[in-house]
Amino acid sequence: MVERYARAQMKNIWNEHARYNAWLTVEKAAIKAWNQLGLIDDESCHKICTHATFNIERINIIEQDTKHDVIAFLTSVAETLGDESRFVHYGLTSSDIIDTALALQIRESLELIIKGVNTLLHVLHEKANEHKNTLMVGRSHGIHGEPISFGFVLAQWYSDIENLKKALQDAIQIISVGKFSGAMGNFAHAPLEFEEIACKELGLKAVPISSQVISRERHAQVICVLALLANSCEKIALNIRHFQRTEVYEVEEYFNANQKGSSAMPHKRNPVLSENVTGLCRMIRSFVIPSFENVALWHERDISHSSVERFMFPDIFITSDFMLHRLANIVEKLVIYPENMLKNLNLTGGLVFSQRILLELPKKGLSREESYKIIQRNAMKVWEDLQKGKSALNAQNESLFLQYLLKDEILAKVLTEEEIRSCFEYSYYLKNIDLIFKRVFG
C-alpha cells in the first residue's frame, strides 16, 4: 500500500495535467511580474490569475494544426479569458515556460525522493541498532576476512545513503532556477527585474545567464545524483542477494505464507525483490549518458534535448521513488539468521583471527616478515585440512587454527598458551562498535 501511494504521488507530478498546470503557474508568475513593473493593470492581472485555465482535449485538437504544444496550450488558455489574454506570454519564448516549469517539477520530485530516502535511512538505522552486536564474518574478495557485526554492515549502508541525501539537497539548489529572458536569453524585450520578480514568485532563483534555454549541465547533475543513489541502493540489494544464497543463508527476504518461488520447484524462496531493485537501478543509471548528451546543443538552442527529457525525467523519478520504497520495505522486513552468521564465522577453523595473532608478534621483537611466515604456515595447514573435509572445530570447540598454533614450537617461544588463546575472542572485534555508531548516527 505504501509503495502504491508513493508511486501515485510521483506520477501525479509528471502526468499531462501536471505539466500544463506547471506551465500555467509560470505564466501567472510572469503576469504578476509585469503587473509590478506597471505593464499590466491590476484588473487584467486579477482576471488572468483568477480565471486562466486550460483544457487538455482542446490543446490536443489545436496541436494537430499548430504542431507546437506551447502555442496550442496558450491558445487554449486564451479561450478562457477576454481581452486581457493579450498579456499572456508577453515578451516570453517557449523555453522560458518549459524550462522554468520543469524546474518546479524536478524540485517537487527531488523533495519526494528525499522523503523516500528518509524512510530508507530510518529502517536502516533501526536494523543497525538491533544488530549492532550480531556477529558475522567480514568478507573481502568474497573470502572470509575478520569478524564484524551485521549492524556494522547496515551502518555502512546508512552512511552511504545519508551522504547521497546531502547530494540530493544540493541538487535541489542547483535545479531551482528559472528563466524569463526571452528568445535568445539577452533580455531584449524585458528588464532583468522582470525575471527576478517572476522567479521569486515561484520560489526560484533567476539563473545568472541563459541562452534560449537553461544550460543542461544542471539537469545532468540531477540525473547523476539519482544514478549515484541507484548505485548505493543496488549495493544493498546485491549484498542481500548474496546473504540469501543457500550456501550462505545469513539473511533472507520476508516470504509470506501464500508466496510462491518457482512454477517448477515448490521449495524455492528467492530474493526476487532485491533482484527487482537491482534491475531498476540499471534502468536509472541508463539515463546518465542521454543527460550528458543533452548538454551540447546547437548555438543558443535546439530541441534535441526535448524528446529525451519528455520521458527521461518522468521515468527516472517514478522509478527512483518506487525503488526506494521497495528497498526500504525489504530492509524493514528482512529476516536475519544470527546462528547461521556465527556458523559461517567458524567455517574456516579460526583463520579469521590470523591478523590478531600476527600483530602480537612484533610486540615480542619479531620482524613482520618472520611473524607473517609463522602465521601463514599454520594457516595453510588449516586450509588443507578443510579441503580434506576435516572439522573446523574439535570436541573441545577449539578451532583448527588454534590447535596448530598451540603446537607450533617457534610460536611457543614467543607467546604463552594463555596469550595465544586470548587472541581468539570475538569481543575484541566489536570493542569500538559503539564509537563507530556514534560517528555514523551522531
C-alpha positions, -999 to +999 in steps of 0.1 A: +000+000+000+028+024+009+046+016-024+014+022-044+007+055-026+042+067-032+041+058-069+008+077-073+023+108-057+053+108-080+032+100-111+009+129-103+039+153-106+046+141-142+012+134-158-001+156-186-023+178-164+006+185-140+029+196-169+003+221-183-005+232-148+032+240-141+032+259-174+002+279-163+018+286-129+048+300-146+027+321-170+008+336-140+041+344-123+051+364-154+018+382-153+023+392-117+058+404-125+046+426-154+019+439-131+045+450-105+065+467-133+035+486-145+029+469-179-003+451-169-031+468-149-044+453-117-078+443-131-062+424-161-037+408-137-065+397-114-086+383-142-058+363-157-046+349-123-081+340-113-097+327-144-070+314-167-072+277-172-067+251-199-084+221-215-062+191-224-086+178-251-087+213-266-049+216-265-046+182-284-070+194-311-052+227-316-018+210-316-029+188-346-029+220-366-001+241-350+024+212-344+035+233-315+025+223-280+032+256-262+012+276-288-017+251-285-016+255-247-015+293-250-045+292-274-064+271-250-057+294-221-066+325-242-100+309-249-108+310-212-101+348-210-112+380-225-092+409-239-067+405-211-054+374-228-032+396-249-008+399-220-003+361-215+032+351-226+041+387-233+079+390-241+085+353-235+096+324-255+085+288-251+116+277-232+110+304-206+079+285-197+091+249-203+124+252-185+111+271-155+081+248-152+104+218-155+125+232-126+093+233-105+085+196-113+121+185-107+122+203-074+090+188-062+102+153-073+135+156-055+117+166-024+096+134-027+128+114-034+143+128-002+112+116+017+118+081+004+155+084+013+145+094+049+123+063+051+151+041+040+175+057+064+150+052+093+147+014+087+185+011+082+191+029+115+166+007+133+180-025+119+216-014+126+208-007+163+190-041+166+220-060+152+249-038+164+264-068+182+252-096+159+285-113+150+292-123+114+322-126+092+335-097+071+345-107+036+369-093+010+371-108-025+342-129-012+366-147+011+363-147+049+383-119+065+377-109+101+347-108+125+324-078+122+287-073+131+257-072+109+248-039+124+282-026+112+272-036+077+239-018+080+256+013+094+278+014+063+247+013+041+232+040+061+262+062+058+263+058+020+226+068+017+229+097+041+258+111+021+237+109-011+208+127+008+231+157+011+238+154-027+201+154-034+196+185-013+224+202-032+207+191-064+175+209-054+195+241-051+212+235-085+179+230-103+158+255-085+164+283-111+141+298-137+145+320-168+123+347-182+149+362-205+133+358-239+141+342-272+179+344-271+182+350-234+195+385-238+165+404-222+158+423-254+121+426-246+121+426-208+143+440-180+163+418-157+140+428-128+111+411-146+129+377-144+139+383-108+104+391-097+088+362-116+113+337-102+108+350-067+071+345-071+078+308-079+104+303-051+132+300-076+164+319-082+169+337-115+196+317-135+226+341-138+227+337-176+209+316-201+206+313-239+172+304-251+173+275-226+188+269-192+221+251-197+216+213-194+246+209-171+222+215-142+198+188-154+227+163-159+238+169-123+204+159-111+204+127-132+239+119-119+228+122-083+199+099-089+223+074-106+246+075-077+217+069-053+208+039-075+244+026-072+242+026-034+208+011-034+219-016-057+249-023-034+224-030-006+202-052-028+232-071-042+246-079-008+211-091+005+210-114-025+244-128-016+235-132+020+204-152+010+224-177-011+217-212+001+254-217+009+254-185+030+219-181+043+225-154+068+197-131+057+165-136+038+138-115+023+105-120+040+085-148+024+048-148+032+026-179+037+010-178+003+041-167-017+055-190-044+091-190-055+090-212-086+065-227-110+086-258-112+103-261-078+080-257-048+108-254-024+122-221-038+124-189-017+141-164-040+154-128-033+131-116-061+125-081-046+163-074-043+167-087-078+140-063-089+158-034-072+190-043-090+172-042-124+155-009-116+189+006-106+203-004-140+175+015-157+181+046-135+217+047-145+209+043-182+198+079-183+232+093-174+246+092-210+215+108-226+216+136-199+252+142-208+245+143-245+217+169-238+243+194-227+257+201-262+231+220-281+235+240-313+244+276-305+217+292-283+194+262-285+180+233-305+153+208-293+173+176-295+172+175-256+134+179-255+124+144-267+148+129-243+135+149-213+099+141-220+103+106-209+137+107-190+125+128-161+092+111-155+108+076-159+138+083-137+118+099-109+090+074-108+115+045-110+137+060-083+108+067-060+094+032-064+129+016-060+135+035-027+102+024-012+107-012-023+142-013-008+130+002+025+103-024+026+129-052+020+152-039+048+123-034+072+110-070+068+145-086+064+148-119+082+181-123+100+197-156+110+224-149+137+230-186+143+240-191+106+262-160+108+281-175+137+282-209+120+297-193+089+321-173+110+335-206+123+337-222+089+374-215+083+385-231+116+396-199+133+415-183+104+396-151+109+419-145+139+451-146+119+458-109+119+451-107+157+479-132+163+502-116+137+500-082+154+511-097+188+545-110+174+562-077+166+554-066+202+577-095+212+605-084+190+599-105+158+601-088+124+569-085+104+583-109+078+592-136+104+558-131+121+539-134+088+557-167+080+548-183+113+511-174+110+508-182+073+525-215+076+499-226+102+470-210+083+479-230+051+477-263+071+441-253+082+431-247+045+445-281+036+426-298+064+393-280+055+397-291+018+401-327+030+368-323+049+382-321+084+360-305+110+367-268+117+363-274+155+373-303+177+353-318+206+365-291+229+352-265+205+388-254+197+394-243+161+419-260+138+439-228+137+442-226+174+452-263+176+480-258+152+493-226+168+494-242+202+516-270+187+540-246+170+573-247+188+586-215+174+555-196+184+556-211+218+589-194+225+573-161+219+537-163+232+523-183+261+493-205+257+471-180+275+483-152+252+475-173+221+441-183+234+433-146+242+436-138+205+405-159+197+380-137+214+351-123+193+345-094+217+379-079+206+364-071+172+334-052+185+352-031+211+348+001+191+313-006+176+297+020+199+321+047+189+316+038+152+279+041+156+283+074+173+302+086+143+276+074+118+244+082+137+255+110+159 
